Amino acid sequence: MCGIAGLFRPGGGDDSLLSGTVRKMTEMLAHRGPDASGFWTNSTAGVAFGHRRLSVLDLSETGAQPMRSECGRLSITFNGEIYNHLVIRAELEAEGAAPTWRGHSDTETLLYAIRCWGLASALQRFSGMFAFALWDQREQTLTLCRDRFGEKPLYYGWCGRDLVFGSELKALAMHPDWAMSLNRSALTSFMRYCYVPAPSTIWTGINKLPPASFVTFTVDAAHGAMPSPSSYWSLRETVVAAQTKRIMDEREAVGELQRLLSIAINRQSISDVPLGAFLSGGIDSSIVVALMQEQATQPVRTFSIGFREDAFDEAEDAGKVAAHLGTAHTELYIDPKTAMDLIPLLPRMYDEPFADSSQIPTHLVSALARQHVTVALSGDAGDELFGGYNRHVWGGRLEARLKEIPAPLRRVLGALLSAVSPEPADTIVRLAQPFLPARFNIRRAGDQVAKLARVVGADTLDRLYLALCSIDDGPSQTILQGEERRSWSSEEMAGLTHPLDPLDHMTLADSLSYLTDDILQKVDRSAMAVGLETRIPFLDQDVVKFAARIPPQMKVRDGLGKWLVRQVLYRHVPQSLVDRPKSGFSIPLDEWLRGPLNVWTLDLLSPSRLQSQGLFNVKLVEKRLREHMSGARNHGHWLWNVLIFQAWHDVWCADL
């Protein structure tokens, strides 16, 4: 895991200027690669690569980057891990195409696989997470590539005469011609989702490379030209193709999931540095740790953090799972001050507005793990692949029920639910809890009622899904002159030509958007800020293909999500330790905004400040702030979006 940066000036440039610029860009990524730095320039071609190294495989100089092929044709700066690189080496050797290996790094394997098989074919064979830039001296082309799900970030765009790229936006901002304008459309989308969907960024003219794609720039590229990326794999087509290859035998499915996850964990446990795992005590992290411990010869290092507020604390549950599995467990309880001290650091950590509040505990558990290990496995992506969110459990059924209700009556029902204050809803559920089945043990019921109020008016599955995923239902009313544009994920969903079951439809949409643009970016920035590499076994390509073949009834059953994953987990952990309501990895946001963050909130959302920026509907912000502070409504997540943008704006837009 590393940080990469570079530039391409078609027609060539001065070596010292190219080198000086790329060094400044690369140094902004030192946190991603604290072990070493490297640079390479070709002034005739106008190419300069930079690299910050976090040494994980082949700690010697033979693994240093940027790296060139022996023949001098290919040069690469690479961020990530190719988990099957030893298999690829063996294939190259069997074909007689392997060079005399200089070391045992996956970067060298990747480089020679591309030389032997060509870029498109090699990408099909890589199992891993990556973002890299490749200069082909013979073809005189620069190509940027990203892994299947976008685990590793890659940004690119034009600054003056130079095409610039990097792992984070802060690297691009070091270019002397950086003079970007705010992308108001991206800000509008941010208010809806709490993140900026690919391919947009918060800056006009700067893009995120979509997952599973590559884009090539030639020496005759026109200034400002942005070629369309090419896809080398499609999750959408994988899901569609799997519809005719369903696995219907439950015992077979349980055994196969355990086998594939075990293989993925084995692949991803290869490391020349200390390795551990995050453990929340939930379904996904518990199964990863259970299978990891099953293969280990000594206790696996596991890490969790907790809060004193019961509704947000998972550390006690994690501790019980760790004790059962016999891991070497480390937990840390976080007081509000420790968590809130992190907030001023978020704008620089994320570069563009990002308001998933679980970014705070995710960073804190990463910092805890980094004190003991350099690599940590996580249970992310289990929800998206196997139906773990509440919308997966209730969405399809809710859509069917709502279709039976006339539209006018749905609007009345929505208005009535909107009028219910969160506190009474919480109280009603708390009083009724002893008389309800365990699966109805809903935490923060008031927030769920508010969400239901937003969705009852939806008349299609797509609109229902959008309402369930939206923090702001009307962002174009929140942002002045705000207009949402279609994202890469929405274009992918629009390309569906085969009808899917509602659950398959929603899990595909989540995997293309929420997983890539929120979850994976959160984990990457939170961990790489402290130089920790994270790996995600659920995103092994064989596990992903298998998940697509699992029918909906093996994902959601009896009001519970991830039924199949649970069956594997129950083989290793007693059901009583892991069956509990899903709460997410979050913080007590509503209470903090009313309490210890009150002064900060009121300062950033002052009418005069908002008015001078000319971006937000000031009256709407004032109204929701007033309702939240009085306790009449919970607008915590919506306000957090605005607050995070304001904090980001203070750091990055001072000169605009």
N, C-alpha and C positions, 0 to 999 in steps of 0.2 A: 504494500500500500504506500502510495507516494503522492507527490504533487507535481503536475506538469504544466509547462507554459511555453509559449513560443510565438513566432511571427513569420510571415511570408510576405516579402516585398517583390512582386513579379518584376523582373528586369534587373534584379540585383541591387546591392547597396554597399555602403561603407562598412567594413568588418568591425571597426571599433564601435560605431554607432549601433549596429545590430546587436553586437555582443553586450554593450552597455545597457541597452534597453531590456534585453531578455534577462539579464542578471537582476535588474530591479524588479521585473515581473516575478521572477522565480523566488526571490527572497521573501516575497509576500506570502509564500506557501511553506515557509520553514516549519510551521507547526505540523504540516502533513508529513514531512520527511525530516525529522530532526537529526538523522544519522550522517548524512552527507549531501553534497550538492554536485551537480555536473552540468557542463554546457558544451554545445557544439554549434558551429556556424559554418555556412557555405555562402560567402559573400557574393560569389558570382551568381548563384541561384537566388540570393536574397532570403535565405532560410536561416533561422536561429532557433535552437531548441534549448530548453532548460529543464532541469529535473531536481527535485528534492526527494531524498531517499529515506524510507523507513525500511530498514533491512529485516527481511523475514525469511527469504530463501536465498541461499548462497550469500553469506555475509561477507565474502571476500571481494576484492576489487574486480574479479571476473564477472560479478553481477552488477557492476556500476553502470549508470546511464548518464546521458544518452548513449545508445549502443549502435554500432555499425556492423553490417555483415562483412565477412572476410573479403568478399569481392568488391566492397565499397559501393555497391549499388543502393542498398537500403540503409536508412538511418531511422531510429525510432526513439521516442520518449514515451514511456508506458507506465500507467498507474493501474494496479490491480493484481489479481492472481489468476493463473490458468491452472485449475485443479488437476486436469488430466494431462499435464505437460509431459509426464514421464511416459504415458501411453503414446503420445504423439512422437516423442523422441524415438521410441521403439519402432513406430511405423516408418519414420524417416530412415532409420538405420536399415530396416528390412527392405526398403526400396532402393537402398544404396545412395540416398540423396542427402545423408547427414554429413556435415563438415567434421573436422576434428574439433570436438567440443572444447571450448575454453573454460567452461565452468558447468554448474548444474542449475542455473537460474531459469525460471520460466520465461523470462524476457528473451533469452537466447533461443529457446525452443520456438517461441512465437515468431521471432524474426526469420528463422530458417524454414518454418512451415509456410510462411507467406512467400518466401523466395521459391520454394519448391512447388507449392500447389496453387499459388495465386491468392490474392486477398480474399475474394468472395468465397472460394472453396475452403480456405483455411478458417475463416470465420465460422463456417458451418460446423467445424470440428471442435472448436474451442468450448470447453465447459469451464465457466468462471465468471469473474466480474472484472471489467476493464474499461478504460478509456485511453486511447493512445493516438499519437500523431506519427505518420509514416511519410518520410520523404523518399521518393523513387528517383534516383539520379538519372537512370536511363530514360524514364518516361517524363521526367521533369514535372512531377505532380506531388502535391501535398494532400494527403488523405487523413481525415479525422474519423475515428471509429468509436462506437460505444456498445456495451454489452446488451444482452437480450432484454433486461428489465431496467437498465439505467441505474444499476447499483452505484456506479462511479460517475460523477458529474463531468460534463464537458461543455464549456461555453465558447462561442466564437462570434466574430463580427469584424467590421472594418473600422480602423482608427487611422484617419488620414490615408496614406498610400499602403498601409500595412493591413493584411489579414492577421488578426491576433486570436489566440486561443488560450485556454487555461482551465485548470480544475475548479477555480473559483473566480468570481467576478473581480475580487480585489486585485488579482494579478493583472487583469486587463486594464484596470484603472490606473496602473502605473505607467502605461504608455504615454509618451509626451503629447500625443494628439488626442488623448481621451477628452471628449467634450460631448457627453451624451445628454439627451433630453429625456424627461420622464415619460414613460409609456402609460398614458392614462387608461388605455384599454386593459393593459395588464393589471393596473391598480384596481380596476372594476372587477376583474376576475378574482383577484386576490381577496376582495371583500366577500365574494361568494364562498370561496373555498378555504381561505386562510393560507393559501400558497398560490404562486403564479404557475399556471399549467404550461407545459412545453407545447410548442417550441418558443414561446415568448419568454422574455425576461422583463424586469421592471424598467429596463433601458431600451429606448427605441433603437433598432438596428443591431442589437445584440441578441443572439439566439442560444437556446439550449439545443444540442443535438438530440433528436428523439432516440429512444431505446432501439436496439436491434437495427441500427442503421450506420451508414458511413456517407461522407460527403467529400468530393474531390475538387481541388482547385488546381488549375493549370497555369503555366507561365504566361499565357496570353489572357488570363482572367481580367476582365474589365474591373476597374476600380468600383467597389461597392456591389459587385455582382454576388448573389447568394444562390448558388446552384441548389436544386432540390436534392435532399438526401435520398439515398437508395436503401431499401430494406433488404436484409439478408435472412430474416426470419419473421414470422408473424404469429403472435399468440392467437389472434382472431382466427386465422386459418387452422391453427392447431386445435382450437376448441371446436370449430365446425367439423373438421375431419373426424374428431373423436366421437361425434354423435352416433356414428354407425359402428363404433368399436367399444361399446359400453361393457364394463365388467359387472356382471349381475350376481355373481356368487359372493356372498358376504365374507365367508371364511377365506376365500382366495384373495379378496380385496384387502382384508386386514393383514394377512401374511405378506402380500406384495408391498403394501405401504411400509411395513416394518423393514422389509428387505431393502427397499430403495432408499429409505431415509438412513438406514445404517450405512449403506454404501456411500451416500452423500456425506455423512458425518465423517466417515473414514477418510474420504478424499480431502475434506476441508480441515482435517486435523493435522495435515502435513505442515510442519513448521520447524524452523531452526531456532526459534525463540519461544519463551514460555507462552502457554495457551490456556484459556479458560472459557467460561460461558456466563452469560447473563441468566439469572433465574428469578422470575417474578412469582413463581408458584402457580402460574396459569397453565393452560393446556399445552400451548405450543412450546414455551421455553422448557417446561417439565419433560416433554417427550424428547426434545433435543438433548437435554442433560442426561436423561435416563439411558438413551442409546449410546451417548458418548461415554458414560460411566461403564456401561456394559463392555465396551471395547478397551477401556483403559486398564493399565497395570497398577495404577495408583489413584488415589482420590482426585477427581477433577476439581479444579479451582472454580467456584461459583460465586456470584456477586449479586446482591440486591440492596436496595435502599428502601426506607420506609418513612411515612409521615405519622404524626401522632393522631391526626384526624382519622377515625375508624373507616369512614367511607372511602378514603383514598389510600389506605395503607394495605400493602400486599406483602410486606416483609415477614410478618408472622407466618403467613401461608407458605412463603418461599422457604422459610427456615424448617418447617415441618417436612416439606418435600426433600430438602437437602439432607435432613437427618435420616430419612428413610432410605435415600439412595447412597448415603455414606460419602457425600462430597466434602471437600475442604471449603467450607462456606464462610464468606465474609459478608456481613451486613452492616449498614450504617443508617441510623435514624437521623433525618434531616429536620432541623428546626426552620421555621419560616424565614428567619433572617438569612441563613445560609442559602436558601433557594432564591430569595429576593436579591441578594447580593450579585447573583448571576445575571439578572435582567439587563443591567447596563452593558453587559458584554455581548448580548445577543445580536445587535445590529452588525457588528464586525464579524461575528462568527458565521452569520448566514448571508451577508452581502446584499441580499434583497429581502423585502418583507416576507417573513415566515412566522405564522402565528399559531401553530399547533403547540398548545401550552405544555404538552408532554415533552417538548424539547428540553425543559428544565430538568426533570428527573432523569431523562435519557443522558444528558450531559453529566449529571452528577454520578450516575452509576458507571459511566465510562471513565470518569476521573478516578473513581474508586478502584475499578478493575485495573487501570493503567499503573497503579502502584505495585501491582503484583505480576501482571502479564502484559504481553505486547499484542496478542491476538485473542479475540473473544467471539465465540459463536453465539448467535441469537435465534429466537424463535419467530422472527418476523416472517410475514407472508402466509402463515398458516390460515389466518382469517380470510384473506382474499381468495386463496385457492380452494379451501374446504368449507366455506360458508360459516364464518364465525361471528359476523356482526348481527346486531339486532335486526337490521334491515333485511338481512338474508333469511332470518327466522320468520319474520312477520310480513315481509314485503309482498310476496306473491299472494298470500292469503288476504292481506289487506287490500291489494288491488282488486281481487275478485269480489270482495265484500263491498268495496266502494262503488263498483260498477252497478251494483244492485240498487244503489241509493240515487234518486233523482238529483241532478246538479244543484237546483235551488236549495234542497234540503241539506246537501253537503256543505254549501256555503253557510247556512245557518248553524250547522254543527261545528264548523270551523270557528265561527264567531263565538259560540258558547265556550268552546274549549280554550280559546284565546283569553277569555275573560277570567278563567280560573287562575288564581295566583299560585305560584309554585309551592308556597308553604302549606296551604291546606291539602294539596295533593300529596305532599310528602307525609303529612300527618295521617291522612286516611290510609295510605299504604302501610305505614308503620303500625297503626292500630290493627289493621286487617292481617298483617303478616303471619301471626301465629295460626291463622285459620286457612292459609293458602298453601298449595303445594310448593315444594322447594323451588321449582323452576320459575315461580312468580315472585321470587325474592328480588325485587327491583330496587337498585340503589338510585338515589336522586330521582324519584318518581316525578317530581314537578317538572324537571327538564324534559322527561319523556312525554308528558302531557302537552307541553309547549310544542314539541316536535310534531306530535300527532295533529295538533291544531293546524300546522303548516301544510300537512300533506292531504288532508281530507278533500281538498278541492281538486286534486290531481285526477285527470281523466284518461291518462295513458301510463304505461309502465315507465317510460322514459321520464315523464314529468314527475311521477311519484318518486323515482330514484333521485332525480335532481333535487326535489324538495327535501328528501331525507339526507342528502349530502351537503346541503347549503347552510352556511352560517348566516348569510344574508340573502333573503329571497328576492330582494329587489335592488341589487347593487348599482344599477344604472340610476336609481333614485338617490342613492347615497353619495355617489361620485358625480360631481358636476360635469356635464358633457361626457358622462361615462357611457361607453358602449362596449359590450362584450363581443369578442371574436371567437370563432370556433377554434378549439385546441386540437392538438395532434390526436388525443384520445377520442374526442368527439368525431373527428374525421374517420378514425378507425371503426368506431361503432356504426357510423353512417354507412360504412362499406359492407355491413352484414347483409348477406343475400339469403341466409338460411335462418328460419325462425328458431329461437332458442327458448327453452324453459325459462320462466322468470328468474329462477335462482341462477342458472347458468349465465343469463343476460347480466344480472347484477354483479356476479363475481368477476365476469370478464371486464365489465366497465370499471370496477374497483381496481383490478390488476393493471389496467391500462392507464389509470389516472391517479387515484388516491395512493396506491402502492408506490408508483414511480415518483410522483411529484411531491408527495408528503412523506410517507414512512421512510423510504430509502434515503431521501435527502436529509431528513432529520437525523437518522442514524449515522450517515456519513459525516455530517458537519459536527455533530455532538461528539463523536469518537475521534475524528481526525484532529479536532481542536486540541486534543491532548496526545496525539500521536499513537492512537490505538486503532489497530486494524480489526474490522468486524466482518464476519462471514455468516451467510444465511443458507443453511442446508435445504430449507424448503424451496429455494429457487434453483436447486439443481435441475438441469433440464429434463432428466428422466422422471423426477418427482412431479414436475410441472405437466409433462405429457400424461403421466398416470392420473393426476388430479382431473384432467380434462375428460378422462374416460369414466370417472365415477358418476353414477346417476344421482340426481338431486336427493332421492330418499336415503342415500347413504351419507349425505352431507348434513341435512337437517332432518331431525326426527323427534317427535314428541316434544316440540317446543324448545329443542336444544340444537345449537349449531355444532359443526365439526364432529358429527357422530362417529365417523370412521376413525379420525385421529384419536378420539377418546378411547375407542376399543383397543387401539395399540397401546395407549398409555396405561389402561387398566391392567395390562399384562405386567407392568413394572411398578405402578404406584397405586395404592388403595384408592378406590373411587371417592371415599369420604374426604381425602386430602385435596382433591382437585376440583370436585363438583361444587361450584359456587357461582354466584352471579358475575357476569363479565362487567368489570368497572373501567378497564382501560388504565393506562399508565399516566395518571393525571395529577393535577394539583388542585387545592381548594380555591379556585380562581374567584368565584363569586364573593366569597368571604374576604379574601385578601384585598380585592378592589374596594370594598366598603371599609376595610380596616387599615392594616399597615401600609397598603399601597395607595391610600386615599389621596395624600398630598401629591404624589407623583402623577396620579390619574388626573386630578383637577388641573394641574399645571399643563400637562400635555394636551388636554382637551379644552383649554380655556377658549372661549369664543373669539377673543382677539387674535390668538395664534391661528386658529382654524380659518378665520376670515382673511387673514393676510396671505395664507397659502392659496386660497381659492380652489381647493380640491374637494372639500367635503360639504355636504348639506348641513350647515351649522345648526339649523333648527332641529333637524332630526337627531343629531348627536346630542344636543342639549336635552331633548325630550327623553331619550333612552338613558342618558346618564342620570337624569333626575329620577326616573322610575327605578333604576337599579339601586341608587344610593338610598332611596327611601324604603327599599325592600318590596315595593309593589310588584316588580318583575325581576327576573334574572336575565340580564343582557350581558353577562360576563364574557362569553365567547365573542360576541359581536363587538363589544367595547375593546376586548383584547386585540382584535384585528386592527382597530383604529389606533390603539395605543402603540402597538408594535410598529405600525407604519410611521407614526409620529416620531418614535425613538429612532427608527432607521433614517428618517428624513433629516433629523438633527445631525446625524453623523455623515451622511453621504450627499446631502443636497444643500449644504451651506453656501456653496458658490453658485447655485443655479438662480 
